Amino acid sequence: MNLLPEYYKRNLQLEAWRRFLIFFGTYLGIVGIISVMLLLPSYFFLQFQIGILETQLKSTQSSESYRKTQQGDRNVKAANSMVGVLVGFESAKPNIVVILDDLLGRVLPGVVLSSFSYAEKPDGTAQVQISGTATQRDIYISFIENVRKSRFVQTAINPSAEELKKETNIAFNLSFIISSVGK
């Protein structure tokens, strides 16, 4: 091949490129035609399906049952928002269980509680009344001091003079104001 004149060498090289490009172009053309032949029916089929689905959606949205479903959905959302407001209100209220647990944890041996009254006020505080009996005056005074130490008690607890005069078997009735748990 090296012995051929330069003109023939150039023609042979151009012929090799021509054959390569013809082969490659034919291959690409066949692949393109086959792709178009295979994909066009799928494309049109999908276009028809999309059109049918859109018409079904429009007809469904214009039906009475769809309107009732939408109204029901709006009602459920409104009820959920109302329940959310109620939950927020309930979580903002003081938890009486925490307050009662704190007060009962301060009861000393020898003190027996007979009644507990809890009344909320509009300002977020509550009036608490505790009734019971104490076996001795020292235990009763210690119980009052323990209750005063509670983080919920806002007012001073003043026992009556008759309660403090007795030495044993003291029937008491304490009334005080407490704050909410969150404060």
WOZI-V241239 format. One line per field, one symbol per residue. ss: DSSP state (~ for helix, > for strand, _ for the rest). Layout:
# WOZI-V241239
ss=???
This chain:
# WOZI-V241239
ss=_____~~~~~~~~~~~~~~~~~~~~~~~~~~~~~~~~~~~~~~~~~~~~~~~~~~~~~~~~__~~~~~~~~~~~~~~~~~~~~~~~~~~~~~___~~~~~~~~~~_____>>>>>>>>>>_____>>>>>>>>>>>~~~~~~~~~~~~____>_______~~~~~__>>>>>>>>>>>_____
